[in-house]
Structure formats: structure tokens, C-alpha cells
Amino acid sequence: MNNGYYEEAREHFGSILAQVPNADYVFYGMALLNSVTGQSQDCLTNLARAIELNPKNRLQARVDNDFQNMVDDPRFTELLYPEIP
């Protein structure tokens, strides 16, 4: 994914999920990939699942520059900062 091989990364994530369906790190990685490729709804869905499986992913996502494409989306802010009304 870091080298721009997005489709290969997507396939790799799918292979891992077939073996470990609740791998939070895979959902987090897919959310990053979705962010980088401009798929905002899929990003939110995958990030929400990653956070559900491991709440520490919320803290990681707050400082992860790979989510730069999502910072202006209010749904992203609500997902990362649910405690703010």
C-alpha cells in the first residue's frame, strides 16, 4: 500500500480477513487505503469496525496522517471524538 499498489493491498487485506475475520488491524489498514483512494464511506465503515474491535484504534487514527483526506468530513470527526457534542 505504501508504494501505491492499492489493488494488491486490497487483495492482501481480503486474504487476511478470510483467515482472521476480526482482525482489527486489517479493518484499520483498509480504512487507511480507503482514505488514500478517496472512498470516504468505506473508510468510515472500516474505521468504525476497527474501533469496535479495538478502541485504541480511535486514538491511533487521531494522529495518523494517512487520514488527511478525511479531516474535513464531520462524520470522521464524530467517529474519532464521540465525547464532543
Secondary structure, DSSP 8 states (H G I E B T S, - for coil): -TTS-HHHHHHHHHHHHHH-TT-HHHHHHHHHHHHHTT-HHHHHHHHHHHHHH-THHHHHHHH-GGGGGGTT-HHHHHHH-TT--
